[in-house]
């Protein structure tokens, strides 16, 4: 899916987070969104994914030349961010089954195959509120990466991951990137290893 930004801007009260952002994101490419903490990376991802409205300008979505309305965008996207909540009362297996009812997994993956991919077999029946922050991040990334979507948004994907988990994330990303349009927001250069274009949010400050 393509995304076209025309004079995009976002402000909170009187402060512009970014302004006059003109850019075209093309289907099948991986993009990095970089900038220091608090610079507006997450805000941009939330606008691109339809979770926030811009203060100025427009965002247009096109799939094979057909425009997709913002109200229908949820059908086409996957999203992971450290600020997203999981349902604490569910076990990991229950969470995967619940998620699958709304968004199928890629390549016909089963719940058990997902548990194996997450490398958390011993925690399959464990309640998520007993997960460490790193285990929760694995689950968030797995749900986003391994579900069917045309657009994939990954905000600070290596948050709470140690070196071994960082390597796990890279393997999962390269295996399941497919032909999706992918966005990675981060201030860590390592996260942009596979990105074909990098957008610096600082270039669009007022």
N, C-alpha and C positions, 0 to 999 in steps of 0.2 A: 504494500500500500504506500502511496505517495502522500506527503503532507506538505502543503504550501503555506508559508507565513507571509502575510502582507502587512507591513508597518505595525507589527505586533508590539504591544507594550503592556506592562502590568505595574500598577502602583497600589500601595497600601496607604490610605489617607492621602497625604501630600507628597510622599516619597516614592519616586519611580524606582522599581527594582530593575527593570530594563525598558528600553524604548527603541522604536524604529527598527525592529528586527525583521529583516526580509531574508527569507531562506527557503530553499526547496530540498526536502528530504525524499530520497528516491527508494522505491521498493527494493528489498534484498540487500541493502547496505547497512553497515553497522556504524553508528555515530557516537562520538564521545562529547559530553557536555562538561567542560571543566571550569574551575573557578574556586576561590577560597570558601571556607565555611561562611554561610550567611550571604553569599553573593547572588542567590536566586536560582541555583541549579534545580532544586526540588520544585520550586514554583513553576519553572519552565516545563518540567516533566508533567506536572499536574495539569497545566494548560494543554499541552500536546495530547494528553490522554483523556481530556474532556472533564477532568475532576474540578478544574477551576475555569472561570471565564476571564478572558483578557479585558483590560481596561480600555484598550484601543487596538485597532487593526483587526484582522481576520485570520482564521485557521481553516484551511480547506483540505478535506480528505478525499482521495480518489483511489479506487481499486480498479485497475485495468480500464481507466478512463471514465469510470462511473463514479459520480460523487456520492460519498457516504455522509449521511446526516449525523450531527454530533449525538443526538439522542439514541442512535443505533450503534455508536462506536464501541460500547461495552462488549458487543458480540465478537469483536475483532482483536481485543487486546489482552495482554498479560502484564502484570505489574508486581514489582517487589520493592519494598522500601523498609528501612529499619523502624519507621514510625507506624507501620501497619500492624494491626492486631490479629492474632489467631484466636480461635475459640478455645479458651483455656480448659474448659470442662471436658473436651473431647480427647480421646487418645489419638496418637498419630494415625493409626489405621482408620479410626472413625473420621478423622479430619480429611484424609485422602478420599474416602468413600463419599463424604458429603460434598467435597469440591467437585468430584467427578460427575455428580448429578447435574451440575450447572455448566461445566466446561470439560469436555472429554480430553483425555491424555493423548499425547502424540503417539503415532505408530502403533496404536492399539495397546499401549502399555497397560498392564493390570496393576491393581493396588499392590500386590506382592512384589511385582517388578519395580514399582516405584520405591517401595521400602528398601529394596536391594540397592537401587541407584543412589538413594540418600545415604547409604552405608550406616543405617541406624536400626538394624534388625532387632537388636536387644531392647530397643525402646519402642517397638511397634505398639504395645499395649499400655505404654506409659502415658499418663495424662500430660498434656502440653504445659500445664502450669508447673510441672516438675522438670521441664526441660531447661537446660542452660541457655544463655543467650545465643551461643554458637549453634546449638542444636535447632533452636527456633529459626535462626537465619538460614540454616540448611533447608529446613522445610519450606520457608517462604520462597527461596530461590528455586527449589525443586518444583513447587506448584506453578511458578511463573514460567520457568524454562521448559517444562515437560507437558504443558497444556497447549491445545490447539489455539493459535492466534496468528494474525498477520502483523501485529505490532507488539513489540516487547519492550517494556520500560524497566530498567534496573537502576535503582537509586542507591548509591554507595554499597554495591554488592558485597564488598569484602568486610563490611562492618561486623565485628565480633567473630571473625574467622581467623584461626591460626594458620600457620604456613601450610600445613597438610590440607586444611579445608580450602585454602586459597587455590591450591593445585587441583583439588576436586572440582571446584567451581569452574576453572578454566577448561577442564576436560568435558564437563557437562555442557558448557557453552559451545565449544567447538563441535561437539557431537550433535547437538540439537538446534543449532542456529538456523538451519534450513535456508529458506528464501525469505525470511521475515525481515521487516525493517526494525532494527534494534537500536535502542538508545541506552547509553551508560553514563550516568552522572556521577562524577567523582572528583576528588582532588589528589588522587593517587595515580601517578603515571602508569603503574603496572596495569591498572584497570583498562587502559586504552590500547593494550597490546594488539588486539584484533580489529580495532576501529579503523575504518578507511578515511574518515573525516572527523576532525575535532573542532567543536565550536566553543570559543572562549566567551563565556557570558559577560566578562569584563569589557568586551568590545562594544557592548550595547548598553552601557550605563549612560545616563543623561549627561 
